[in-house]
C-alpha cells in the first residue's frame, strides 16, 4: 500500500480531533463535512490528472485554471459548473460588453479572469483584501494572457464606486457578508449608475438579500438567483460512484447564499 499523502494525513488528524469530542449530531455533521472536503480535494486532483487544468464547460470554458481555489470547490470550477445559476447572467454581461468590470472579493480570479477572457475590450478591477488571493489572481491572469487588463488591488471603499458614473460598469461582489456595509447607495452613490451582481450571504446574516434588494428597489430591476446544480461531466466520471460525482459538484456552502442581479432602470 502506498504511503498516505500529506492531505490524507492532515485530514485524518483533524478527524480524530472531531471524533474525540462527545458524540452528538453536530459532531457527526462536522465530521461528514470534513471528510467531504478531503474527498473533494482528491477528486479535483483526479480531474487535473484525467482532464487537465482547462475549464471543461460553462461560461468560462477554455480558461486555464491551473491554480488552487482560494476558497471553496476547485473541482466544480474545473468542471465549469460552479455557481451554475449565474451562467445565463454571465452571457448577458458578456453581450453588453461593459468597458469596466469591478470584481469585489475576486479571490483567485475565477470571475475576474474569466470575464476578461470573454470581454476583450473590458478593463477588470480585481479587488481583494487577502494578499494571497491577489497573488493567485495575478498568476491566473498571466496564465490566461489578460494580465494587461486585470488590475489587481486591495480594499474597495464607498468613494471608489464614483468611477461607475463615468462609463457603463458591472460591479460583481462576493465578500462573505460584508456586502451589508459596502453596497449602500447612500454612502456609495456611484453604485446607482452600475449594474450589480452580488452574492448575499443570508447563511451568515439572515435576511441580508432582502435588505440589499430593498436598498436598490427604486433604482434597479432585481432578479434573485438561488442555488442550482447543473453539470456536463466528462465521460470518464461515469466510472465514479454517485457520491463522488455529487461531491465533485459540491460548492462547500453551508446554507443559502442567493445572488441578486440588479440592473439599473
C-alpha angles and dihedrals in degrees: 000000000000117000117267116265121244088251092055093045092051092046092050093050092049091048091052090056091051091048092051091067121089112286116261140130093267091057091049090049090051090049092049092050091048093050091047091054090050091050091046090056091051090049092050089053090049092051089052091051096045103034106016131233099296115108106253104209145348131064093321098045110154097028112134103235098182096149136078121265110252088219135004134005120355094181094059090051093050091049090050095235098106110134090354094183089070095059096095091046091050088055090051090051093050092048091052091054097209110204089217130039119183112197108192111194092017094171109186092346106260091146099028093054094034092056093043089056093049095042107047095180096050129102112217123205105204108196128184132149091215110091091204090055090050091054092049091048090052091052092048092049092050093047090054097044098245102103091114091063102035107083109195123206146143134249121013114212132195095259092053090071090069087092089071090076091061098063141355104293138187116208113200112189131186111153107145099256098324088106084085088073103028101047098065114130091199092060094030107036091169087076089070088071095051137077108235132206108186135172108221114206102217088159087068099033112023112222094020094127090056091048093052093044091051092054092056101032094105096047104033142046104235130207121183117218117198128192118296132179116212129151144163099206121201115256095249091063088069086082092061126092119262089249093055091048090053093046090051088060095042114113096199094245118155096200145337119338103166120190123227119210103201116186118186114245 
